[in-house]
C-alpha cells in the first residue's frame, strides 16, 4: 500500500550535509532580514503592542518578574513573552531609539523559529526539498510576515506547536524512535507559558483525532502521557502556582485562577463578554485567505486535492491526513468560538503551507503530465502583460483623481480611497501597485524558467514576495503604525507639561503613551474606560492636567467650566492631546531641557494642522 500519495519521497538526508546546512543558513538569514526590516522605524501601536511592551518594560524597571502589570496585575497572558521582551529591552535599551527595535526583535525571533520548525517538520514528513519549499512558503505568507513584525504572542504559539508536532512525527514514523515522543512536551510547556492552555489543546486534539482515524489508538500508551504532563507541570506549573497563591480571590483581591482560565479562555470561547464577538465567519475566513497570500489559490487547490485523495484505500496517505486534521481542527475550533477575530485561524498556516509545498513538489516530479505543466506556463506571458497593463491603468486613474482631489476639490467629495493617496490610506494603493508589479515579474520569471527545476521556480516566487515585504516594511508599515500610536505625542508631553501633571486618556486605552513616557512620566498616566469617568475624575485635579481625547466626540464633550481653558498641543486623525488649566495659571510655555531623545517620526502622515498653545 502506497503511503506517499503516488510520489516517492527520498530520505531528507540523501542530500549532502554541507548543501543542506548552507540552504538552511541562507533561509535563516533571509527570514531575519524580512522580519527585522523596518523594526527600528515602526512605532508600537495601540492597544495591544503598547500594552504588551509596557508590561515587559515594567518588569525590567521594577524587578517584579513574576506578576505582569498594567494599571494593576495583568492576568490576560502568561509571562514568557514578557520575559523575552524585557530581556531584549535590557540588551538594546528601553528608553531611546532602540526601544522599538528591541520590542520587535522578539516576534521576529519567534517567526524565524516557526520557519525553522516548519522545515524540520516537513523534512520529517517528506524530504529536504519539500522542507525548503514549505519553509519558504510559510516565510513569504502575509500572515507570517505580519506575525513576525508585530508585538503579539501568536507567532510563538505557532512555533512551539510546530515543534511539538515535529517530535510526534519523528516518533510516529519510525517504531525504533518512540523516545522522540517525550520531546513533544517541553515545547508544549513553553507554549502554555506563552499563550495558555491552547498550546496543549491543539496538539492533543490533533494527535488524538489522527490516531483515531488511523485506528491506532493503542499508540496513545506509547506517548508517555503521564511523564509528559509531569514535564509540562515542572516547566509551566511553578508560575501558575505562584500566581494562584498570590491572588487567591480573598476580599479585595482578584482571583487569578478564575480570571485567567475562566474569564480569559472559557468565557472568550462561550460568550462575547470581551467585545470581540462582532467578527463574522466571512471576516474570519477572509482573514485566513488574506494571511495565506500570495499562496492562497495554490494552497486551496492543494488542500482540496489532498482532501479528496488522502483517505482513499489505495493511497492511505497518512501524511496528508495528519496535516489536514491539524488545519481543519484549528480553523473549525476558532470558527465555533463566540469570540472571533480575523487572525484567529493563523495557527493553521503551518500545515497549510506544507500541503501547498508538497503540491508544488508533486506537480513538478511525477503527479502531473508534462503537457499540463507546459499548458499552464503558456498563460504566463499574457497574464504578465495583463497585470502590467492593469497596474499602469490603475496608477494613472488613481493618481489623476487624487491630484484633482488634492488641488481642486474639497476633501470628502470622493471616496476615502482616493483621498488616501495623499494621506494615511495611501499605503493601500501603493502596496497594491507593488503586489501587481511583483505578480507580473513573477509570471515573467516563471515563463523564462520553463522546464527548469521546481526549486528555482519556488525560490523566484518567494524572493519576489519577500522583496515586496521588505519594501513595505521600510516604506509603508511605519506610516501605518504611526497613525495608530502615540509616539509622536511624547515630545509635546515633555515640552509643555510640568512634573506631576496628570495625564488622562479616554475613551479608548492608549498603552503606547505610558510606554514611551516610562520611566519619567509613566506614573502620571491614567487610562479611563469611558468619557463618564473623565467627568468623575475632573474634581480630583482642579489644577493643570493633560488630556488625550481619542475621538472627536470625546473632544466635544469635555466638561470645561468658565474657569478653565484648553490648549490643543498636538493632534492627528481624531486624537487630540490637550492641556487643561485654570485661566489664572501661567501661560503655556515649553519646558526647557525637558525633551528626552525621541525616535524621529514622519509627522506629515495623516497629521492635521496643529492648534498652537493658547497664551
Secondary structure, 3 states (H helix, E strand, C coil): CCCCCCCCCCCCCCCCHHHHHHHHHHHHHHHHHHHHCCHHHCCCCCCHHHHHHHHHHHHHHHCCCCCCECCCECCCCCCHHHHHHHHHHHHHCCCCCHHHHHHHHHHHHHHHHHHHHHHHHHHHHCCHHHHHHHHHHHHCCHHHHHHCCCCCCHHHHHHHHHHHHHHHHHHHHCHHHHHHHHHHHHHHHHHHHHHCCHHHHHHHHHHHHHHHHCCCHHHHHHHCHHHHHHHHHHHHHHHHHHHHHHCECCCCCCEHHHHHHHHHHHHHHHCCCCCCCCCCHHHHHHHHHHHCCCCHHHHHHHHHHHHHHCCCCCCCCHHHHHHHHHHHHHHHHHHHCCCCCCCHHHHHHHHHHHHHHHHHHHHHHCCCCHHHHHHHHHHHHHHHHHHHHHHHHHHHHHHHHHHHHHHCCCCCCCCHHHHCCCCCCHHHHHHHHHHHHHHHHHHHHHHHCCCCCHHHHHHHHHHHHHHHHHHHHHHCHHHHHHCCCCHHHHHHHHHHCCCCCEEEEECCCCHHHHHHHCCCCHHHEEECCCHHHHHHHHCCCCCCEEEEECCHHHHHCCCCCCCEEEEEEEEECCEEEEEEEECCCCCCCCCCCCCCCCCCCCCCCCCCCCCCCCC
